[in-house]
Amino acid sequence: MEKYYEAIKKFHEKFEMKGTNNEDMNFRLNLLIEELGELAQAVTKGKSREEIMEENIDLLNLIIGNFVSIGASLDEIDSAFWKKHDKIMNRKKKRIEGGNYRVSEFK
């Protein structure tokens, strides 16, 4: 994770994103939605594994960029990841409509 984080941090520095709308979370949310749409198209149109991986990398880059944008440290990210991981590992899976399963917090 550290290498990815540092690479994206350098990207933000190179393109002078600090203090601009490029680090605004509403703007970044729109970028994530756009990239998720591109992933959806790659999957639903039967694109190659390589193209699907590329679209996932675009999302990963944006997500790491979100952490950079809010000034989250690697330690904070690590802690938040494991806290959430522990939470989801204690959930039960539930069969949903269509025969698929979800591991969500059902209420």
N, C-alpha and C positions, 0 to 999 in steps of 0.2 A: 504494500500500500504506500509505503514511504516514497518509493521511486515514482509512482503515478502521481502522488500528491505534489511532489517537488516539480515534476514536469508540467503539471497544470498551473502551478504557482508561477513558474517561469513564463508560461504562456500569458498569464494575466499581467505579469510585469512587462513583458516585451510589448504588449499592445496597450499598456497604460490604462488598465481597466479600473484601477482603484479610484473611488470617488466618482465614477461615471454611472450612467444607467446600465452599463454592462454588468454591474454587480448588484443591481436592483432585483430583488427576488421576484417581483411581478414579471419583469422582463425575462428573467431566467425560467420562470414557470412556462411562459409562452414558448421559449426555446425547447424545453423538455416536451411539451405537447406536440410541437412540430416534429421533433425527432421520434417521438413515440409513434406518430402517424406514419413516418417513413419506415419504422420497424414493422408496423402492422401491414403496410403494403408489401414489404419484402416477404413476410410470412404468408400472407393470404394469396399472393401471386406466385408462390412456389419458387422464390428466388433461391440462389445457391446458398450453401452454408456460409461461404465466405462473405457474401453480401449481408446475410443476417448477422454475422459476427461484427461486421463493420458498423451496422446500425446500432448494435448493442454497445459497441465501443463509443459511438457518438453520445449515447445516453450516459455511459460511465464517465466520460470526460466532463459532461455537463454536471453530473451529480458531484463529482470531485470539485468542480469549479464552484458549486454552491457552497461547499465547505470552506474553500479559499475565500469566497466572497463574504462570508459571515465571520471570517477570522477564526474558525475552529482549528484547534491544534490537533496533531495526530493522536495525542493522548485522549483528548475529548472524543474524537471519532471512535477510537478503539473502545473506550469505556461505553459510549452510546451503543456501539454495535453489539457488544457482549451483553449489555443489559437487555436489549431488544431480543437478541438470540435466545437468551435464557427464558424470556417471556414466551416466545413462540414455541420453544421446545417443550414447554409444559402444557401446550394446548392439545386438544383432541382433534382428529380429523373427522369431518362430517360429509356424508354423501349429499350432494346437491342435485338439483334438477339436471337432467341430461346424463346422469350416471357418473359425473365427475366428483372429485373430492376437493374440499377446501380445508385449510388449516387457518381458521380465522377466529377472532373473538366474537362468538355468537352470543347474542343477547335475546 
